Amino acid sequence: MEGEIETEMEIDFQEDVAHRVPAARIKKVDNKSIRDHQILQIMEEFPLLTYWKDHTYWTGFIQGQRRLVRLAVSAPNFPRCDDASFQGDNDSMTIIANFQGMLTSKDGLLVDLLREIEIYINQHDPGDKNTESNSNGSDLLIGSSNSDFLMTIFNELDSIGVQNVEFVSNNFREISMKYVDHLGRKHVVKCTIPPKYPHATVKVTVDLPPPSIAVHWPHSLSDILEQFKFEVDKYATFWSAMDELDSKCQLIDPIQPKRGDIHRRILMAQNIVINLIFNPLSPMALPEIKFSGPEKNILGLETLVDEHCKEWSEDKSILENLKDITQSEFLAIADEEGNENGSDDIESLCVICYSFEFEGNIPEVACDCGSMYHDKCLGDLLVNDCSVKAKRFCVDCPACGLELKVSKNHKATW
């Protein structure tokens, strides 16, 4: 038997999740089967242990007189304990290391091994009932209230179904549940469980659009999962529309969209960006539209949108509608050869910073000489410039000397 010291133990339900069942929920056992009889004995004597991997891996807590000891036991020859090994935090493994030399059931049954561990904990490590944390600052679970907490969590997990559980932390205070929608997209709700659960509120974290951020979540984990499914299903059309748009356009922001993102900044044409904000509950409706880029180029687009916005049809795709109301083609994403829209040179770099995208913006100030600039880069030229021209928020084009207008959002030293 070997002891393996681990500073932290976590249970990832993505591995063998279908084989892990809360031991305390086993109802029927064939008493003629030694294996099943051992499962029943462990379940009755150690209700805070759960098993997975076909009963060869047990994890949870062994309850002493004054505290709970977190432990994981790998028993590849279950129900026997030969070749068994331990995992746990430093506190638990210190107990196991001191206990191993006293073992009398080195090749017996796992249930006998667990009994000896329990006896050792009660005789040699009674704990301090007034202590609330160990030297590592992690929770030191003490008293019957913690047993109630764990039993509540185990029952909840059983009710939810392990196939719907994504992750459980080593102290059962962090639990993530998953829901796969009808299109195969996985969505995860993260729950932070308070020590006084179920008499305290669970903190819920989700990646959903703003309308669902302020949702009043139910109390129990199973009800939270059901509410989460309901919220996710409301946005199925929105996410499908965004996935299609993202796959066909040159997306500038967000670079890697999250499910909660309702905005898109798309490179529409050379040095022109269209900014879109959608209503996730009515995603096919006309979004809020703004343009960024050289003023002389975007004025015409704004006029076209005003003239054709009534032609927007919810029966068409978002991209088709955008093309119709702007009377324009959109730059396509790169093809397999890396070419974009049939051209290798569609981006005009800023003459100052020699980049296309800077702090989420593209070059939007154009000079008659053909040079392009980020407004921010031109604004930086105002620093320490006390000239009359600078006070009018104007600078000379670094390439040709023509006067260029800078937005008034920049700070100057005068």
C-alpha positions as CSV (number, residue, x, y, z in Angstrom):
1,M,0.0,0.0,0.0
2,E,1.4,3.4,-1.0
3,G,0.6,6.9,0.2
4,E,0.6,9.7,-2.3
5,I,0.7,13.2,-1.0
6,E,-1.3,15.8,-3.0
7,T,-1.7,19.4,-2.0
8,E,-5.1,19.6,-3.5
9,M,-7.7,17.1,-4.7
10,E,-10.3,17.9,-7.3
11,I,-12.9,15.7,-8.9
12,D,-13.5,16.2,-12.7
13,F,-16.8,14.8,-13.7
14,Q,-15.7,14.8,-17.4
15,E,-13.7,11.6,-16.7
16,D,-15.8,8.5,-16.3
17,V,-18.7,10.7,-15.2
18,A,-21.2,8.0,-16.1
19,H,-19.7,5.6,-13.7
20,R,-19.7,7.8,-10.6
21,V,-22.8,7.4,-8.3
22,P,-23.3,8.7,-4.8
23,A,-22.8,5.7,-2.5
24,A,-25.4,7.0,-0.1
25,R,-28.1,6.6,-2.7
26,I,-27.7,2.9,-3.3
27,K,-31.1,1.2,-2.6
28,K,-30.9,-2.4,-3.6
29,V,-28.0,-4.8,-3.1
30,D,-27.8,-8.5,-3.9
31,N,-26.6,-9.9,-0.6
32,K,-25.3,-13.0,-2.4
33,S,-22.7,-10.9,-4.1
34,I,-19.6,-10.2,-2.0
35,R,-18.9,-7.1,-4.1
36,D,-22.3,-5.6,-3.7
37,H,-22.4,-6.5,0.0
38,Q,-19.2,-4.6,0.5
39,I,-20.7,-1.6,-1.3
40,L,-23.7,-1.7,1.1
41,Q,-21.4,-1.9,4.1
42,I,-19.3,1.1,3.0
43,M,-22.5,3.0,2.2
44,E,-23.9,2.3,5.7
45,E,-20.8,2.9,7.7
46,F,-19.2,5.7,5.6
47,P,-22.2,7.7,4.1
48,L,-19.9,10.6,3.2
49,L,-17.9,8.6,0.7
50,T,-18.9,8.3,-3.0
51,Y,-17.6,6.0,-5.6
52,W,-16.9,6.1,-9.3
53,K,-14.8,4.2,-11.9
54,D,-16.8,1.0,-11.2
55,H,-16.3,1.2,-7.4
56,T,-12.5,1.3,-7.7
57,Y,-12.1,4.9,-6.7
58,W,-13.8,6.3,-3.5
59,T,-13.7,9.9,-2.5
60,G,-15.2,12.1,0.2
61,F,-14.9,12.2,3.9
62,I,-14.4,9.9,6.9
63,Q,-16.1,11.3,10.0
64,G,-14.2,11.3,13.2
65,Q,-15.6,12.4,16.6
66,R,-14.8,16.1,16.1
67,R,-14.0,16.6,12.5
68,L,-14.1,15.2,8.9
69,V,-11.0,14.0,7.1
70,R,-11.0,14.5,3.3
71,L,-9.7,11.5,1.5
72,A,-9.6,9.6,-1.8
73,V,-8.8,5.9,-2.0
74,S,-7.9,4.1,-5.2
75,A,-8.7,0.4,-4.9
76,P,-8.1,-1.3,-8.2
77,N,-8.9,-4.7,-6.8
78,F,-12.1,-3.7,-5.0
79,P,-13.6,-5.1,-2.7
80,R,-10.0,-6.0,-1.6
81,C,-7.7,-3.2,-0.5
82,D,-4.4,-4.7,-1.7
83,D,-2.6,-2.3,-4.1
84,A,-4.8,0.5,-2.7
85,S,-3.4,4.1,-2.6
86,F,-4.4,7.3,-1.1
87,Q,-4.8,10.9,-2.2
88,G,-5.7,14.0,-0.2
89,D,-4.5,17.3,1.1
90,N,-1.4,17.7,3.3
91,D,-3.5,17.4,6.5
92,S,-5.2,14.2,5.5
93,M,-2.0,12.6,4.2
94,T,-0.1,13.4,7.4
95,I,-2.7,11.3,9.2
96,I,-2.4,8.5,6.7
97,A,1.4,8.5,6.8
98,N,1.3,8.1,10.6
99,F,-1.3,5.4,10.4
100,Q,0.1,3.1,7.7
101,G,2.7,1.4,10.0
102,M,-0.1,0.3,12.3
103,L,-2.2,-1.5,9.6
104,T,-3.4,-5.0,10.2
105,S,-5.6,-5.2,7.0
106,K,-2.9,-4.6,4.4
107,D,-4.4,-7.2,2.1
108,G,-8.0,-7.5,3.4
109,L,-11.2,-5.8,2.4
110,L,-11.5,-2.1,1.7
111,V,-14.3,-1.7,4.3
112,D,-11.9,-3.1,7.0
113,L,-9.2,-0.7,5.9
114,L,-11.7,2.2,6.2
115,R,-12.7,1.1,9.6
116,E,-9.1,1.1,10.8
117,I,-8.6,4.6,9.5
118,E,-11.7,5.8,11.3
119,I,-10.5,4.2,14.6
120,Y,-7.1,5.8,14.2
121,I,-8.6,9.2,13.5
122,N,-10.7,8.9,16.7
123,Q,-7.9,7.6,18.9
124,H,-4.9,9.6,17.6
125,D,-6.2,12.7,15.9
126,P,-9.4,13.9,17.7
127,G,-8.9,17.5,16.3
128,D,-9.8,20.7,18.0
129,K,-13.5,21.5,17.9
130,N,-12.8,25.2,18.2
131,T,-10.6,25.2,15.1
132,E,-12.1,26.5,11.9
133,S,-9.2,26.3,9.5
134,N,-6.0,24.3,9.1
135,S,-2.5,25.6,8.5
136,N,-3.1,25.8,4.8
137,G,-6.1,28.1,5.3
138,S,-8.5,25.5,3.7
139,D,-11.7,24.5,5.2
140,L,-11.5,22.1,8.2
141,L,-14.9,20.5,8.2
142,I,-16.0,20.0,11.8
143,G,-19.2,18.8,13.5
144,S,-22.5,17.3,12.4
145,S,-23.6,20.3,10.4
146,N,-20.9,19.5,7.9
147,S,-22.1,16.0,7.6
148,D,-25.6,17.4,6.9
149,F,-24.1,19.7,4.3
150,L,-22.3,16.9,2.5
151,M,-25.3,14.6,2.6
152,T,-27.4,17.4,1.1
153,I,-24.9,17.9,-1.7
154,F,-24.7,14.2,-2.4
155,N,-28.5,13.9,-2.6
156,E,-28.6,17.0,-4.9
157,L,-26.0,15.5,-7.2
158,D,-28.0,12.3,-7.3
159,S,-31.2,14.2,-8.2
160,I,-29.4,16.2,-10.9
161,G,-27.8,13.1,-12.4
162,V,-24.0,12.8,-12.8
163,Q,-24.3,13.1,-16.6
164,N,-25.3,16.7,-16.0
165,V,-22.4,17.6,-13.7
166,E,-19.3,19.1,-15.2
167,F,-17.1,19.7,-12.2
168,V,-17.0,19.4,-8.4
169,S,-14.3,20.9,-6.3
170,N,-12.4,19.0,-3.5
171,N,-14.6,20.5,-0.8
172,F,-17.9,20.4,-2.7
173,R,-18.1,24.2,-2.5
174,E,-17.7,24.7,-6.3
175,I,-20.1,22.8,-8.5
176,S,-20.6,23.3,-12.3
177,M,-23.5,21.8,-14.1
178,K,-23.9,21.5,-17.9
179,Y,-26.7,21.6,-20.4
180,V,-26.3,20.5,-24.0
181,D,-28.9,22.3,-26.2
182,H,-30.7,20.7,-29.2
183,L,-27.8,21.9,-31.5
184,G,-25.1,20.2,-29.4
185,R,-23.8,23.4,-27.8
186,K,-22.6,22.9,-24.3
187,H,-23.5,25.5,-21.7
188,V,-22.2,25.6,-18.1
189,V,-23.6,27.1,-15.0
190,K,-21.2,27.5,-12.1
191,C,-22.4,27.4,-8.5
192,T,-20.6,28.5,-5.4
193,I,-22.0,26.7,-2.4
194,P,-22.1,28.5,0.9
195,P,-21.1,26.6,4.1
196,K,-24.6,26.9,5.5
197,Y,-26.3,25.5,2.4
198,P,-29.2,24.7,2.0
199,H,-30.0,27.5,4.5
200,A,-28.0,30.1,2.5
201,T,-28.2,31.3,-1.1
202,V,-26.0,29.7,-3.8
203,K,-24.0,32.2,-5.9
204,V,-24.7,31.5,-9.6
205,T,-22.3,32.4,-12.5
206,V,-23.5,32.0,-16.1
207,D,-22.4,33.1,-19.6
208,L,-25.7,34.4,-20.9
209,P,-26.8,37.7,-22.5
210,P,-27.7,40.6,-20.2
211,P,-31.4,39.9,-19.8
212,S,-30.6,36.7,-17.9
213,I,-27.8,38.2,-15.7
214,A,-30.3,39.7,-13.3
215,V,-32.4,36.5,-13.1
216,H,-33.5,35.5,-9.5
217,W,-32.1,32.0,-9.3
218,P,-33.9,29.3,-7.4
219,H,-32.5,27.9,-4.1
220,S,-31.6,24.2,-4.9
221,L,-29.0,23.0,-7.4
222,S,-31.6,20.9,-9.3
223,D,-33.9,23.9,-9.6
224,I,-31.0,26.1,-10.7
225,L,-30.2,23.7,-13.5
226,E,-33.8,23.7,-14.7
227,Q,-33.9,27.5,-14.7
228,F,-30.6,27.5,-16.5
229,K,-32.0,25.2,-19.2
230,F,-35.0,27.5,-19.6
231,E,-32.8,30.6,-19.9
232,V,-30.5,28.9,-22.5
233,D,-33.3,27.8,-24.7
234,K,-34.5,31.4,-25.0
235,Y,-31.4,32.4,-26.9
236,A,-31.1,29.4,-29.3
237,T,-32.0,31.6,-32.3
238,F,-29.7,34.4,-31.2
239,W,-26.7,32.1,-30.9
240,S,-27.4,30.4,-34.2
241,A,-27.6,33.8,-35.9
242,M,-24.3,35.0,-34.2
243,D,-22.5,31.8,-35.1
244,E,-23.5,32.3,-38.8
245,L,-22.5,35.9,-38.8
246,D,-19.2,35.2,-37.1
247,S,-18.4,32.5,-39.6
248,K,-18.9,34.7,-42.7
249,C,-17.5,38.1,-41.7
250,Q,-14.2,39.5,-40.5
251,L,-14.9,40.0,-36.8
252,I,-12.8,42.6,-35.0
253,D,-14.4,42.6,-31.6
254,P,-15.0,40.4,-29.6
255,I,-12.1,38.4,-31.0
256,Q,-13.5,35.2,-29.3
257,P,-17.2,35.9,-28.7
258,K,-18.8,34.6,-25.5
259,R,-22.4,33.5,-25.3
260,G,-23.2,36.6,-23.4
261,D,-21.8,39.0,-26.0
262,I,-24.6,40.9,-27.8
263,H,-22.3,43.2,-29.8
264,R,-20.2,42.7,-32.9
265,R,-17.6,45.0,-34.6
266,I,-17.1,43.8,-38.2
267,L,-14.7,44.9,-40.8
268,M,-17.2,45.8,-43.5
269,A,-14.8,47.3,-46.2
270,Q,-11.3,48.7,-46.3
271,N,-11.0,50.9,-43.2
272,I,-14.7,50.8,-42.5
273,V,-16.1,49.0,-39.4
274,I,-19.8,48.4,-38.8
275,N,-20.8,48.3,-35.1
276,L,-23.8,46.2,-34.3
277,I,-25.8,45.7,-31.0
278,F,-28.5,43.0,-31.0
279,N,-31.5,42.3,-29.0
280,P,-30.8,38.7,-28.0
281,L,-34.5,38.0,-27.4
282,S,-35.3,39.3,-31.0
283,P,-32.0,38.6,-32.8
284,M,-33.4,38.8,-36.3
285,A,-34.8,42.3,-35.8
286,L,-32.9,45.4,-37.0
287,P,-29.9,45.9,-34.6
288,E,-28.5,49.2,-33.5
289,I,-26.0,50.2,-36.2
290,K,-23.1,52.6,-36.2
291,F,-20.1,53.0,-38.4
292,S,-16.4,53.7,-37.7
293,G,-13.9,54.9,-40.3
294,P,-13.0,57.9,-42.4
295,E,-15.8,60.5,-42.2
296,K,-16.1,61.0,-45.9
297,N,-16.7,57.2,-46.3
298,I,-19.2,56.6,-43.5
299,L,-21.5,59.5,-44.2
300,G,-22.8,57.8,-47.4
301,L,-23.4,54.5,-45.5
302,E,-25.3,56.2,-42.7
303,T,-27.6,57.8,-45.4
304,L,-28.2,54.5,-47.1
305,V,-29.1,52.8,-43.8
306,D,-31.6,55.6,-43.0
307,E,-33.2,55.2,-46.5
308,H,-33.3,51.4,-46.5
309,C,-33.8,50.3,-42.9
310,K,-37.5,49.7,-43.5
311,E,-36.5,47.0,-45.9
312,W,-35.0,44.9,-43.1
313,S,-36.7,41.5,-43.1
314,E,-36.6,39.0,-40.2
315,D,-37.0,36.2,-42.8
316,K,-33.5,36.9,-44.1
317,S,-30.2,36.3,-42.5
318,I,-28.5,39.2,-40.7
319,L,-25.7,39.4,-43.3
320,E,-28.2,39.5,-46.2
321,N,-30.1,42.3,-44.5
322,L,-26.9,44.3,-43.8
323,K,-25.9,44.0,-47.5
324,D,-29.3,45.2,-48.6
325,I,-29.6,48.2,-46.4
326,T,-26.0,49.4,-46.9
327,Q,-26.0,48.5,-50.6
328,S,-22.6,47.0,-50.1
329,E,-20.7,43.7,-50.1
330,F,-18.9,42.7,-46.9
331,L,-15.3,41.5,-46.7
332,A,-15.3,37.7,-46.4
333,I,-13.2,35.8,-43.9
334,A,-9.9,34.3,-45.1
335,D,-10.2,31.3,-47.4
336,E,-8.0,28.2,-47.0
337,E,-5.1,29.9,-48.8
338,G,-5.3,32.8,-46.4
339,N,-6.7,35.3,-49.0
340,E,-9.5,37.6,-47.9
341,N,-12.2,38.4,-50.4
342,G,-9.8,37.5,-53.3
343,S,-7.2,40.1,-52.3
344,D,-4.0,39.9,-50.3
345,D,-4.0,43.6,-49.4
346,I,-7.3,44.9,-48.0
347,E,-5.9,46.5,-44.9
348,S,-4.3,50.0,-44.8
349,L,-1.9,50.2,-42.0
350,C,-1.6,53.3,-39.8
351,V,1.4,55.3,-41.0
352,I,2.3,56.1,-37.4
353,C,2.2,52.7,-35.6
354,Y,2.4,50.5,-38.7
355,S,-0.5,48.3,-37.5
356,F,-4.1,47.8,-38.6
357,E,-5.8,47.2,-35.3
358,F,-4.8,49.2,-32.3
359,E,-6.7,49.1,-29.0
360,G,-9.7,47.6,-30.8
361,N,-9.8,50.4,-33.4
362,I,-8.8,50.5,-37.1
363,P,-7.3,53.4,-39.0
364,E,-10.2,55.8,-39.5
365,V,-8.6,59.1,-40.3
366,A,-7.7,59.4,-44.0
367,C,-5.5,62.0,-45.7
368,D,-5.9,63.1,-49.3
369,C,-2.5,61.7,-49.9
370,G,-3.8,58.2,-49.2
371,S,-2.3,57.8,-45.7
372,M,-4.4,56.3,-43.0
373,Y,-4.1,56.9,-39.2
374,H,-5.7,55.8,-36.0
375,D,-7.3,58.7,-34.3
376,K,-5.5,57.7,-31.1
377,C,-2.1,57.8,-32.8
378,L,-2.8,61.3,-34.2
379,G,-4.1,62.4,-30.8
380,D,-0.8,61.4,-29.3
381,L,0.9,64.0,-31.5
382,L,-1.0,66.8,-29.6
383,V,1.0,66.0,-26.4
384,N,3.4,68.9,-25.6
385,D,2.1,70.8,-28.8
386,C,1.1,74.3,-27.7
387,S,0.5,75.7,-31.2
388,V,-2.7,77.3,-32.3
389,K,-3.3,74.5,-34.7
390,A,-3.1,71.9,-31.9
391,K,-5.6,73.9,-29.8
392,R,-8.0,73.5,-32.7
393,F,-7.3,69.7,-32.5
394,C,-5.5,69.7,-35.8
395,V,-2.2,68.1,-36.7
396,D,-0.1,67.9,-39.9
397,C,-0.1,64.7,-41.8
398,P,3.3,63.1,-41.0
399,A,3.4,61.9,-44.6
400,C,2.6,65.0,-46.7
401,G,2.0,67.9,-44.2
402,L,-1.7,68.5,-45.0
403,E,-3.8,69.5,-42.0
404,L,-5.9,66.7,-40.4
405,K,-8.6,66.9,-37.8
406,V,-8.4,64.9,-34.6
407,S,-11.3,64.1,-32.3
408,K,-11.6,66.1,-29.1
409,N,-11.4,63.0,-26.9
410,H,-7.6,63.3,-26.4
411,K,-5.9,65.0,-23.5
412,A,-3.3,67.7,-24.3
413,T,-0.9,69.4,-22.0
414,W,-2.0,72.9,-22.8
